[in-house]
Amino acid sequence: MTVTPEIPTGTNLYPKVISVLSHEGSDVGTGNPLPVILYDNSGGVIKIRQVEENRLGSECNGADGATGRVLTLANTRESGGPVSVWVETQLVSTNDFSVVHKSASSTVTFDSLEVANADEIKVLYYD
């Protein structure tokens, strides 16, 4: 599916999905990228792939069912773009988690959300 680009105007820079090139052949469940192009308000490409990581609460450090648990992502090129997190199919408010981007990976800390070892966690980010 291709959408006609609409380049926003103004002084605020923000990512905006302009086109999804194809979903055929992508294996979303294993973290293989979906081809997505994001533009800033001057028309420059700022992110090029959407990556999904499906994990379990048992992969977080910390005690089963506690807040403050930390999940380390497998990404190697994430550059601080938007991150979305779901726990047990529920979108987690950005007030309930924080993200730290490191040179070789990123971490998601569940600041005020209790995460059980059996919880399924999905993280979407741009790479």
N, CA, C and O atoms as CSV, one atom per row, in Angstrom:
chain,resi,resn,atom,element,x,y,z
A,1,MET,N,N,0.853,-1.166,0.000
A,1,MET,CA,C,0.000,0.000,0.000
A,1,MET,C,C,0.895,1.224,0.000
A,1,MET,O,O,1.838,1.301,0.787
A,2,THR,N,N,0.615,2.174,-0.866
A,2,THR,CA,C,1.376,3.416,-0.913
A,2,THR,C,C,0.426,4.579,-0.686
A,2,THR,O,O,-0.662,4.636,-1.260
A,3,VAL,N,N,0.854,5.498,0.155
A,3,VAL,CA,C,0.072,6.683,0.470
A,3,VAL,C,C,0.787,7.878,-0.132
A,3,VAL,O,O,2.012,7.968,-0.054
A,4,THR,N,N,0.038,8.802,-0.734
A,4,THR,CA,C,0.649,10.002,-1.291
A,4,THR,C,C,1.302,10.794,-0.171
A,4,THR,O,O,0.634,11.139,0.803
A,5,PRO,N,N,2.599,11.092,-0.285
A,5,PRO,CA,C,3.285,11.803,0.789
A,5,PRO,C,C,2.660,13.169,1.067
A,5,PRO,O,O,2.364,13.942,0.156
A,6,GLU,N,N,2.477,13.428,2.322
A,6,GLU,CA,C,2.005,14.731,2.784
A,6,GLU,C,C,3.071,15.225,3.743
A,6,GLU,O,O,3.138,14.768,4.885
A,7,ILE,N,N,3.902,16.149,3.298
A,7,ILE,CA,C,4.989,16.645,4.120
A,7,ILE,C,C,4.446,17.748,5.018
A,7,ILE,O,O,3.967,18.769,4.525
A,8,PRO,N,N,4.516,17.551,6.345
A,8,PRO,CA,C,4.000,18.568,7.252
A,8,PRO,C,C,4.835,19.834,7.210
A,8,PRO,O,O,6.017,19.798,6.867
A,9,THR,N,N,4.227,20.931,7.555
A,9,THR,CA,C,4.934,22.202,7.590
A,9,THR,C,C,5.039,22.678,9.026
A,9,THR,O,O,4.366,22.148,9.910
A,10,GLY,N,N,5.870,23.664,9.259
A,10,GLY,CA,C,6.035,24.203,10.601
A,10,GLY,C,C,7.428,23.914,11.121
A,10,GLY,O,O,8.266,23.360,10.409
A,11,THR,N,N,7.672,24.291,12.366
A,11,THR,CA,C,9.005,24.153,12.929
A,11,THR,C,C,9.177,22.908,13.773
A,11,THR,O,O,10.311,22.561,14.105
A,12,ASN,N,N,8.114,22.223,14.134
A,12,ASN,CA,C,8.235,21.030,14.959
A,12,ASN,C,C,8.629,19.826,14.114
A,12,ASN,O,O,8.010,19.553,13.086
A,13,LEU,N,N,9.662,19.109,14.550
A,13,LEU,CA,C,10.053,17.878,13.880
A,13,LEU,C,C,9.365,16.716,14.580
A,13,LEU,O,O,9.388,16.628,15.808
A,14,TYR,N,N,8.770,15.844,13.827
A,14,TYR,CA,C,8.154,14.663,14.392
A,14,TYR,C,C,8.059,13.594,13.318
A,14,TYR,O,O,7.911,13.904,12.136
A,15,PRO,N,N,8.145,12.324,13.735
A,15,PRO,CA,C,8.016,11.273,12.732
A,15,PRO,C,C,6.577,11.120,12.270
A,15,PRO,O,O,5.640,11.293,13.049
A,16,LYS,N,N,6.414,10.798,11.007
A,16,LYS,CA,C,5.090,10.579,10.453
A,16,LYS,C,C,5.203,9.451,9.438
A,16,LYS,O,O,6.039,9.509,8.537
A,17,VAL,N,N,4.377,8.434,9.574
A,17,VAL,CA,C,4.402,7.335,8.621
A,17,VAL,C,C,3.817,7.827,7.309
A,17,VAL,O,O,2.684,8.307,7.269
A,18,ILE,N,N,4.582,7.710,6.243
A,18,ILE,CA,C,4.128,8.169,4.942
A,18,ILE,C,C,3.736,6.995,4.069
A,18,ILE,O,O,2.692,7.044,3.418
A,19,SER,N,N,4.534,5.947,4.033
A,19,SER,CA,C,4.154,4.821,3.187
A,19,SER,C,C,4.604,3.505,3.786
A,19,SER,O,O,5.681,3.407,4.373
A,20,VAL,N,N,3.777,2.513,3.632
A,20,VAL,CA,C,4.131,1.150,3.982
A,20,VAL,C,C,4.336,0.458,2.650
A,20,VAL,O,O,3.400,0.320,1.863
A,21,LEU,N,N,5.553,0.026,2.401
A,21,LEU,CA,C,5.890,-0.475,1.082
A,21,LEU,C,C,5.296,-1.853,0.810
A,21,LEU,O,O,4.780,-2.101,-0.280
A,22,SER,N,N,5.363,-2.745,1.788
A,22,SER,CA,C,4.845,-4.090,1.576
A,22,SER,C,C,4.810,-4.820,2.902
A,22,SER,O,O,5.688,-4.627,3.744
A,23,HIS,N,N,3.809,-5.652,3.093
A,23,HIS,CA,C,3.770,-6.527,4.254
A,23,HIS,C,C,4.010,-7.967,3.844
A,23,HIS,O,O,4.224,-8.823,4.704
A,24,GLU,N,N,3.978,-8.257,2.540
A,24,GLU,CA,C,4.160,-9.621,2.092
A,24,GLU,C,C,5.572,-10.089,2.379
A,24,GLU,O,O,6.541,-9.373,2.127
A,25,GLY,N,N,5.679,-11.301,2.909
A,25,GLY,CA,C,6.980,-11.900,3.129
A,25,GLY,C,C,7.652,-11.484,4.417
A,25,GLY,O,O,8.693,-12.048,4.756
A,26,SER,N,N,7.118,-10.531,5.151
A,26,SER,CA,C,7.750,-10.151,6.408
A,26,SER,C,C,7.241,-11.064,7.510
A,26,SER,O,O,6.061,-11.414,7.553
A,27,ASP,N,N,8.134,-11.438,8.385
A,27,ASP,CA,C,7.799,-12.348,9.471
A,27,ASP,C,C,7.758,-11.535,10.751
A,27,ASP,O,O,8.734,-11.487,11.500
A,28,VAL,N,N,6.621,-10.896,10.998
A,28,VAL,CA,C,6.487,-9.943,12.096
A,28,VAL,C,C,6.793,-10.592,13.438
A,28,VAL,O,O,7.418,-9.965,14.293
A,29,GLY,N,N,6.369,-11.822,13.637
A,29,GLY,CA,C,6.517,-12.464,14.931
A,29,GLY,C,C,7.946,-12.739,15.347
A,29,GLY,O,O,8.196,-12.974,16.529
A,30,THR,N,N,8.887,-12.719,14.432
A,30,THR,CA,C,10.267,-13.032,14.787
A,30,THR,C,C,11.171,-11.811,14.792
A,30,THR,O,O,12.385,-11.960,14.930
A,31,GLY,N,N,10.639,-10.635,14.650
A,31,GLY,CA,C,11.445,-9.432,14.694
A,31,GLY,C,C,12.015,-9.024,13.361
A,31,GLY,O,O,12.773,-8.057,13.296
A,32,ASN,N,N,11.679,-9.728,12.282
A,32,ASN,CA,C,12.131,-9.284,10.972
A,32,ASN,C,C,11.427,-7.979,10.634
A,32,ASN,O,O,10.250,-7.822,10.958
A,33,PRO,N,N,12.112,-7.040,9.995
A,33,PRO,CA,C,11.566,-5.694,9.826
A,33,PRO,C,C,10.434,-5.600,8.817
A,33,PRO,O,O,10.399,-6.321,7.819
A,34,LEU,N,N,9.520,-4.703,9.100
A,34,LEU,CA,C,8.525,-4.285,8.124
A,34,LEU,C,C,9.072,-3.041,7.447
A,34,LEU,O,O,9.533,-2.131,8.136
A,35,PRO,N,N,9.037,-2.969,6.127
A,35,PRO,CA,C,9.581,-1.784,5.460
A,35,PRO,C,C,8.637,-0.597,5.627
A,35,PRO,O,O,7.511,-0.613,5.131
A,36,VAL,N,N,9.101,0.415,6.320
A,36,VAL,CA,C,8.319,1.624,6.590
A,36,VAL,C,C,9.240,2.815,6.361
A,36,VAL,O,O,10.416,2.778,6.725
A,37,ILE,N,N,8.707,3.861,5.763
A,37,ILE,CA,C,9.487,5.084,5.584
A,37,ILE,C,C,8.833,6.175,6.422
A,37,ILE,O,O,7.632,6.418,6.307
A,38,LEU,N,N,9.623,6.827,7.263
A,38,LEU,CA,C,9.156,7.961,8.061
A,38,LEU,C,C,9.918,9.196,7.618
A,38,LEU,O,O,11.116,9.136,7.338
A,39,TYR,N,N,9.211,10.318,7.557
A,39,TYR,CA,C,9.810,11.582,7.136
A,39,TYR,C,C,9.698,12.610,8.254
A,39,TYR,O,O,8.756,12.576,9.045
A,40,ASP,N,N,10.666,13.527,8.317
A,40,ASP,CA,C,10.521,14.674,9.206
A,40,ASP,C,C,9.821,15.784,8.422
A,40,ASP,O,O,9.463,15.585,7.261
A,41,ASN,N,N,9.623,16.945,9.040
A,41,ASN,CA,C,8.823,17.973,8.371
A,41,ASN,C,C,9.542,18.654,7.210
A,41,ASN,O,O,8.932,19.452,6.498
A,42,SER,N,N,10.830,18.356,7.003
A,42,SER,CA,C,11.516,18.907,5.832
A,42,SER,C,C,11.593,17.891,4.698
A,42,SER,O,O,12.195,18.163,3.660
A,43,GLY,N,N,10.986,16.723,4.892
A,43,GLY,CA,C,10.960,15.707,3.855
A,43,GLY,C,C,12.090,14.706,3.930
A,43,GLY,O,O,12.174,13.813,3.087
A,44,GLY,N,N,12.969,14.830,4.926
A,44,GLY,CA,C,14.084,13.892,5.066
A,44,GLY,C,C,13.639,12.586,5.712
A,44,GLY,O,O,12.794,12.579,6.607
A,45,VAL,N,N,14.213,11.491,5.251
A,45,VAL,CA,C,13.911,10.190,5.835
A,45,VAL,C,C,14.620,10.091,7.175
A,45,VAL,O,O,15.824,10.331,7.261
A,46,ILE,N,N,13.864,9.732,8.243
A,46,ILE,CA,C,14.477,9.632,9.561
A,46,ILE,C,C,14.489,8.203,10.106
A,46,ILE,O,O,15.327,7.896,10.954
A,47,LYS,N,N,13.619,7.341,9.666
A,47,LYS,CA,C,13.616,5.943,10.080
A,47,LYS,C,C,13.186,5.110,8.891
A,47,LYS,O,O,12.401,5.569,8.061
A,48,ILE,N,N,13.692,3.885,8.797
A,48,ILE,CA,C,13.351,3.121,7.614
A,48,ILE,C,C,12.747,1.745,7.864
A,48,ILE,O,O,12.191,1.158,6.935
A,49,ARG,N,N,12.831,1.207,9.072
A,49,ARG,CA,C,12.249,-0.113,9.320
A,49,ARG,C,C,11.493,-0.116,10.639
A,49,ARG,O,O,11.926,0.502,11.612
A,50,GLN,N,N,10.376,-0.805,10.669
A,50,GLN,CA,C,9.671,-1.018,11.919
A,50,GLN,C,C,9.968,-2.446,12.353
A,50,GLN,O,O,9.771,-3.388,11.586
A,51,VAL,N,N,10.438,-2.604,13.576
A,51,VAL,CA,C,10.825,-3.909,14.089
A,51,VAL,C,C,9.928,-4.252,15.264
A,51,VAL,O,O,9.627,-3.401,16.101
A,52,GLU,N,N,9.503,-5.505,15.318
A,52,GLU,CA,C,8.691,-5.999,16.423
A,52,GLU,C,C,9.469,-7.080,17.142
A,52,GLU,O,O,9.960,-8.020,16.517
A,53,GLU,N,N,9.584,-6.950,18.464
A,53,GLU,CA,C,10.181,-8.001,19.281
A,53,GLU,C,C,9.092,-8.559,20.178
A,53,GLU,O,O,8.416,-7.812,20.886
A,54,ASN,N,N,8.923,-9.873,20.148
A,54,ASN,CA,C,7.974,-10.560,21.020
A,54,ASN,C,C,8.759,-11.299,22.088
A,54,ASN,O,O,9.578,-12.168,21.789
A,55,ARG,N,N,8.497,-10.941,23.337
A,55,ARG,CA,C,9.286,-11.465,24.453
A,55,ARG,C,C,8.346,-11.933,25.556
A,55,ARG,O,O,7.128,-11.790,25.450
A,56,LEU,N,N,8.921,-12.491,26.611
A,56,LEU,CA,C,8.177,-12.915,27.798
A,56,LEU,C,C,8.684,-12.150,29.013
A,56,LEU,O,O,9.825,-11.690,29.049
A,57,GLY,N,N,7.807,-12.026,30.006
A,57,GLY,CA,C,8.207,-11.365,31.243
A,57,GLY,C,C,9.397,-12.040,31.905
A,57,GLY,O,O,10.179,-11.383,32.592
A,58,SER,N,N,9.541,-13.344,31.704
A,58,SER,CA,C,10.664,-14.078,32.290
A,58,SER,C,C,12.011,-13.603,31.737
A,58,SER,O,O,13.056,-13.897,32.317
A,59,GLU,N,N,11.993,-12.872,30.621
A,59,GLU,CA,C,13.228,-12.336,30.045
A,59,GLU,C,C,13.632,-11.008,30.683
A,59,GLU,O,O,14.709,-10.484,30.398
A,60,CYS,N,N,12.772,-10.465,31.545
A,60,CYS,CA,C,13.093,-9.229,32.269
A,60,CYS,C,C,13.890,-9.576,33.520
A,60,CYS,O,O,13.749,-10.660,34.085
A,61,ASN,N,N,14.736,-8.627,33.942
A,61,ASN,CA,C,15.361,-8.849,35.237
A,61,ASN,C,C,14.368,-8.443,36.318
A,61,ASN,O,O,13.367,-7.793,36.017
A,62,GLY,N,N,14.622,-8.807,37.553
A,62,GLY,CA,C,13.724,-8.477,38.649
A,62,GLY,C,C,12.798,-9.630,38.985
A,62,GLY,O,O,12.776,-10.653,38.300
A,63,ALA,N,N,12.035,-9.446,40.053
A,63,ALA,CA,C,11.178,-10.502,40.597
A,63,ALA,C,C,9.870,-10.632,39.827
A,63,ALA,O,O,9.323,-9.640,39.345
A,64,ASP,N,N,9.379,-11.842,39.716
A,64,ASP,CA,C,8.104,-12.152,39.071
A,64,ASP,C,C,6.989,-11.306,39.693
A,64,ASP,O,O,6.787,-11.333,40.907
A,65,GLY,N,N,6.263,-10.550,38.850
A,65,GLY,CA,C,5.133,-9.751,39.310
A,65,GLY,C,C,5.493,-8.400,39.902
A,65,GLY,O,O,4.621,-7.715,40.436
A,66,ALA,N,N,6.754,-8.003,39.821
A,66,ALA,CA,C,7.191,-6.740,40.427
A,66,ALA,C,C,7.181,-5.602,39.410
A,66,ALA,O,O,7.181,-5.834,38.201
A,67,THR,N,N,7.172,-4.375,39.917
A,67,THR,CA,C,7.400,-3.196,39.072
A,67,THR,C,C,8.909,-2.986,38.957
A,67,THR,O,O,9.682,-3.593,39.698
A,68,GLY,N,N,9.317,-2.140,38.043
A,68,GLY,CA,C,10.728,-1.822,37.902
A,68,GLY,C,C,11.529,-2.862,37.137
A,68,GLY,O,O,12.755,-2.764,37.082
A,69,ARG,N,N,10.876,-3.852,36.548
A,69,ARG,CA,C,11.593,-4.874,35.794
A,69,ARG,C,C,12.125,-4.266,34.498
A,69,ARG,O,O,11.507,-3.366,33.930
A,70,VAL,N,N,13.265,-4.757,34.036
A,70,VAL,CA,C,13.939,-4.206,32.860
A,70,VAL,C,C,14.072,-5.289,31.794
A,70,VAL,O,O,14.533,-6.399,32.062
A,71,LEU,N,N,13.653,-4.935,30.571
A,71,LEU,CA,C,13.775,-5.815,29.410
A,71,LEU,C,C,14.820,-5.214,28.477
A,71,LEU,O,O,14.721,-4.047,28.099
A,72,THR,N,N,15.819,-6.010,28.107
A,72,THR,CA,C,16.839,-5.563,27.156
A,72,THR,C,C,16.439,-6.028,25.768
A,72,THR,O,O,16.191,-7.213,25.545
A,73,LEU,N,N,16.379,-5.080,24.831
A,73,LEU,CA,C,15.984,-5.390,23.460
A,73,LEU,C,C,17.179,-5.882,22.651
A,73,LEU,O,O,18.331,-5.612,22.991
A,74,ALA,N,N,16.886,-6.604,21.584
A,74,ALA,CA,C,17.933,-7.188,20.740
A,74,ALA,C,C,18.465,-6.214,19.698
A,74,ALA,O,O,19.413,-6.538,18.983
A,75,ASN,N,N,17.880,-5.041,19.600
A,75,ASN,CA,C,18.259,-4.119,18.531
A,75,ASN,C,C,19.712,-3.682,18.645
A,75,ASN,O,O,20.285,-3.642,19.734
A,76,THR,N,N,20.291,-3.356,17.498
A,76,THR,CA,C,21.658,-2.853,17.482
A,76,THR,C,C,21.763,-1.480,16.839
A,76,THR,O,O,22.828,-0.864,16.891
A,77,ARG,N,N,20.685,-0.978,16.230
A,77,ARG,CA,C,20.764,0.310,15.524
A,77,ARG,C,C,19.665,1.276,15.941
A,77,ARG,O,O,19.547,2.336,15.327
A,78,GLU,N,N,18.869,0.975,16.932
A,78,GLU,CA,C,17.753,1.841,17.329
A,78,GLU,C,C,18.329,3.194,17.724
A,78,GLU,O,O,19.308,3.256,18.468
A,79,SER,N,N,17.748,4.253,17.248
A,79,SER,CA,C,18.352,5.565,17.456
A,79,SER,C,C,17.462,6.539,18.217
A,79,SER,O,O,17.554,7.749,18.014
A,80,GLY,N,N,16.615,6.031,19.077
A,80,GLY,CA,C,15.853,6.923,19.922
A,80,GLY,C,C,14.491,7.305,19.396
A,80,GLY,O,O,13.886,8.251,19.899
A,81,GLY,N,N,13.990,6.601,18.398
A,81,GLY,CA,C,12.685,6.906,17.833
A,81,GLY,C,C,11.559,6.433,18.723
A,81,GLY,O,O,11.798,5.943,19.827
A,82,PRO,N,N,10.342,6.574,18.254
A,82,PRO,CA,C,9.188,6.176,19.059
A,82,PRO,C,C,9.199,4.683,19.349
A,82,PRO,O,O,9.574,3.876,18.498
A,83,VAL,N,N,8.786,4.327,20.550
A,83,VAL,CA,C,8.701,2.937,20.983
A,83,VAL,C,C,7.290,2.707,21.505
A,83,VAL,O,O,6.759,3.527,22.254
A,84,SER,N,N,6.680,1.586,21.107
A,84,SER,CA,C,5.373,1.188,21.635
A,84,SER,C,C,5.533,-0.155,22.324
A,84,SER,O,O,6.254,-1.027,21.839
A,85,VAL,N,N,4.855,-0.321,23.466
A,85,VAL,CA,C,4.979,-1.544,24.258
A,85,VAL,C,C,3.588,-2.060,24.594
A,85,VAL,O,O,2.711,-1.295,24.996
A,86,TRP,N,N,3.395,-3.362,24.427
A,86,TRP,CA,C,2.171,-4.038,24.831
A,86,TRP,C,C,2.540,-5.129,25.828
A,86,TRP,O,O,3.557,-5.804,25.668
A,87,VAL,N,N,1.721,-5.301,26.849
A,87,VAL,CA,C,1.849,-6.427,27.772
A,87,VAL,C,C,0.501,-7.129,27.776
A,87,VAL,O,O,-0.530,-6.530,28.080
A,88,GLU,N,N,0.530,-8.420,27.432
A,88,GLU,CA,C,-0.697,-9.206,27.349
A,88,GLU,C,C,-1.746,-8.505,26.479
A,88,GLU,O,O,-2.898,-8.371,26.893
A,89,THR,N,N,-1.372,-8.073,25.320
A,89,THR,CA,C,-2.206,-7.420,24.292
A,89,THR,C,C,-2.735,-6.040,24.696
A,89,THR,O,O,-3.538,-5.464,23.962
A,90,GLN,N,N,-2.318,-5.504,25.822
A,90,GLN,CA,C,-2.746,-4.175,26.249
A,90,GLN,C,C,-1.618,-3.177,25.993
A,90,GLN,O,O,-0.493,-3.363,26.458
A,91,LEU,N,N,-1.933,-2.111,25.246
A,91,LEU,CA,C,-0.949,-1.067,25.001
A,91,LEU,C,C,-0.599,-0.407,26.329
A,91,LEU,O,O,-1.486,-0.012,27.084
A,92,VAL,N,N,0.691,-0.290,26.611
A,92,VAL,CA,C,1.159,0.282,27.872
A,92,VAL,C,C,1.343,1.784,27.685
A,92,VAL,O,O,1.964,2.224,26.717
A,93,SER,N,N,0.804,2.566,28.610
A,93,SER,CA,C,0.949,4.020,28.575
A,93,SER,C,C,2.418,4.393,28.700
A,93,SER,O,O,3.168,3.746,29.430
A,94,THR,N,N,2.825,5.432,27.989
A,94,THR,CA,C,4.212,5.894,28.083
A,94,THR,C,C,4.539,6.404,29.484
A,94,THR,O,O,5.711,6.597,29.806
A,95,ASN,N,N,3.525,6.627,30.323
A,95,ASN,CA,C,3.750,7.013,31.717
A,95,ASN,C,C,4.177,5.822,32.572
A,95,ASN,O,O,4.685,6.001,33.679
A,96,ASP,N,N,3.969,4.597,32.057
A,96,ASP,CA,C,4.235,3.391,32.841
A,96,ASP,C,C,5.545,2.708,32.487
A,96,ASP,O,O,5.917,1.731,33.136
A,97,PHE,N,N,6.259,3.199,31.471
A,97,PHE,CA,C,7.556,2.614,31.136
A,97,PHE,C,C,8.508,3.710,30.673
A,97,PHE,O,O,8.090,4.796,30.271
A,98,SER,N,N,9.796,3.395,30.742
A,98,SER,CA,C,10.813,4.311,30.220
A,98,SER,C,C,11.776,3.512,29.363
A,98,SER,O,O,11.940,2.306,29.548
A,99,VAL,N,N,12.414,4.200,28.420
A,99,VAL,CA,C,13.330,3.563,27.479
A,99,VAL,C,C,14.677,4.268,27.550
A,99,VAL,O,O,14.753,5.496,27.582
A,100,VAL,N,N,15.734,3.468,27.572
A,100,VAL,CA,C,17.098,4.006,27.498
A,100,VAL,C,C,17.738,3.392,26.271
A,100,VAL,O,O,17.781,2.170,26.129
A,101,HIS,N,N,18.243,4.249,25.373
A,101,HIS,CA,C,18.895,3.785,24.151
A,101,HIS,C,C,20.396,3.769,24.368
A,101,HIS,O,O,21.003,4.792,24.683
A,102,LYS,N,N,20.991,2.592,24.196
A,102,LYS,CA,C,22.433,2.428,24.356
A,102,LYS,C,C,23.044,2.155,22.987
A,102,LYS,O,O,22.313,1.953,22.017
A,103,SER,N,N,24.344,2.146,22.896
A,103,SER,CA,C,24.994,1.966,21.597
A,103,SER,C,C,24.744,0.585,21.006
A,103,SER,O,O,24.679,0.457,19.783
A,104,ALA,N,N,24.602,-0.448,21.823
A,104,ALA,CA,C,24.426,-1.806,21.295
A,104,ALA,C,C,23.038,-2.374,21.545
A,104,ALA,O,O,22.703,-3.426,21.000
A,105,SER,N,N,22.228,-1.714,22.348
A,105,SER,CA,C,20.882,-2.210,22.653
A,105,SER,C,C,20.085,-1.097,23.315
A,105,SER,O,O,20.607,-0.014,23.576
A,106,SER,N,N,18.825,-1.376,23.581
A,106,SER,CA,C,17.974,-0.461,24.339
A,106,SER,C,C,17.339,-1.250,25.468
A,106,SER,O,O,17.219,-2.472,25.389
A,107,THR,N,N,16.933,-0.553,26.517
A,107,THR,CA,C,16.239,-1.212,27.613
A,107,THR,C,C,14.891,-0.541,27.831
A,107,THR,O,O,14.744,0.670,27.668
A,108,VAL,N,N,13.911,-1.356,28.203
A,108,VAL,CA,C,12.585,-0.875,28.583
A,108,VAL,C,C,12.420,-1.194,30.061
A,108,VAL,O,O,12.531,-2.352,30.464
A,109,THR,N,N,12.156,-0.172,30.873
A,109,THR,CA,C,11.917,-0.365,32.300
A,109,THR,C,C,10.436,-0.145,32.562
A,109,THR,O,O,9.885,0.902,32.219
A,110,PHE,N,N,9.799,-1.129,33.168
A,110,PHE,CA,C,8.376,-1.049,33.497
A,110,PHE,C,C,8.261,-0.368,34.860
A,110,PHE,O,O,8.179,-1.026,35.898
A,111,ASP,N,N,8.257,0.968,34.830
A,111,ASP,CA,C,8.345,1.779,36.037
A,111,ASP,C,C,7.203,1.545,37.008
A,111,ASP,O,O,7.440,1.384,38.205
A,112,SER,N,N,5.971,1.521,36.521
A,112,SER,CA,C,4.824,1.400,37.432
A,112,SER,C,C,3.873,0.294,36.995
A,112,SER,O,O,2.683,0.334,37.308
A,113,LEU,N,N,4.394,-0.688,36.275
A,113,LEU,CA,C,3.574,-1.801,35.808
A,113,LEU,C,C,4.171,-3.095,36.331
A,113,LEU,O,O,5.359,-3.364,36.149
A,114,GLU,N,N,3.339,-3.893,36.981
A,114,GLU,CA,C,3.789,-5.195,37.475
A,114,GLU,C,C,3.843,-6.167,36.296
A,114,GLU,O,O,2.844,-6.367,35.604
A,115,VAL,N,N,5.004,-6.765,36.072
A,115,VAL,CA,C,5.195,-7.692,34.957
A,115,VAL,C,C,5.472,-9.086,35.516
A,115,VAL,O,O,6.441,-9.304,36.243
A,116,ALA,N,N,4.593,-10.023,35.154
A,116,ALA,CA,C,4.761,-11.414,35.578
A,116,ALA,C,C,5.638,-12.155,34.579
A,116,ALA,O,O,5.721,-11.768,33.413
A,117,ASN,N,N,6.287,-13.208,35.029
A,117,ASN,CA,C,7.138,-14.002,34.139
A,117,ASN,C,C,6.366,-14.556,32.951
A,117,ASN,O,O,6.929,-14.691,31.865
A,118,ALA,N,N,5.091,-14.881,33.131
A,118,ALA,CA,C,4.280,-15.474,32.061
A,118,ALA,C,C,3.711,-14.435,31.092
A,118,ALA,O,O,3.146,-14.804,30.063
A,119,ASP,N,N,3.850,-13.138,31.405
A,119,ASP,CA,C,3.295,-12.093,30.534
A,119,ASP,C,C,3.987,-12.085,29.176
A,119,ASP,O,O,5.209,-12.194,29.082
A,120,GLU,N,N,3.176,-11.952,28.124
A,120,GLU,CA,C,3.708,-11.779,26.773
A,120,GLU,C,C,3.911,-10.285,26.533
A,120,GLU,O,O,3.016,-9.481,26.792
A,121,ILE,N,N,5.081,-9.924,26.042
A,121,ILE,CA,C,5.449,-8.527,25.828
A,121,ILE,C,C,5.775,-8.339,24.354
A,121,ILE,O,O,6.515,-9.129,23.769
A,122,LYS,N,N,5.215,-7.282,23.754
A,122,LYS,CA,C,5.528,-6.925,22.377
A,122,LYS,C,C,6.072,-5.500,22.383
A,122,LYS,O,O,5.481,-4.606,22.989
A,123,VAL,N,N,7.191,-5.295,21.712
A,123,VAL,CA,C,7.802,-3.974,21.612
A,123,VAL,C,C,7.973,-3.655,20.126
A,123,VAL,O,O,8.531,-4.455,19.376
A,124,LEU,N,N,7.494,-2.490,19.708
A,124,LEU,CA,C,7.683,-1.999,18.335
A,124,LEU,C,C,8.588,-0.776,18.384
A,124,LEU,O,O,8.401,0.119,19.209
A,125,TYR,N,N,9.566,-0.752,17.493
A,125,TYR,CA,C,10.445,0.422,17.406
A,125,TYR,C,C,10.933,0.561,15.981
A,125,TYR,O,O,10.757,-0.345,15.167
A,126,TYR,N,N,11.550,1.699,15.675
A,126,TYR,CA,C,12.077,1.971,14.348
A,126,TYR,C,C,13.580,1.841,14.367
A,126,TYR,O,O,14.249,2.331,15.277
A,127,ASP,N,N,14.108,1.175,13.353
A,127,ASP,CA,C,15.510,0.824,13.286
A,127,ASP,C,C,16.108,1.375,12.003
A,127,ASP,O,O,17.298,1.189,11.747
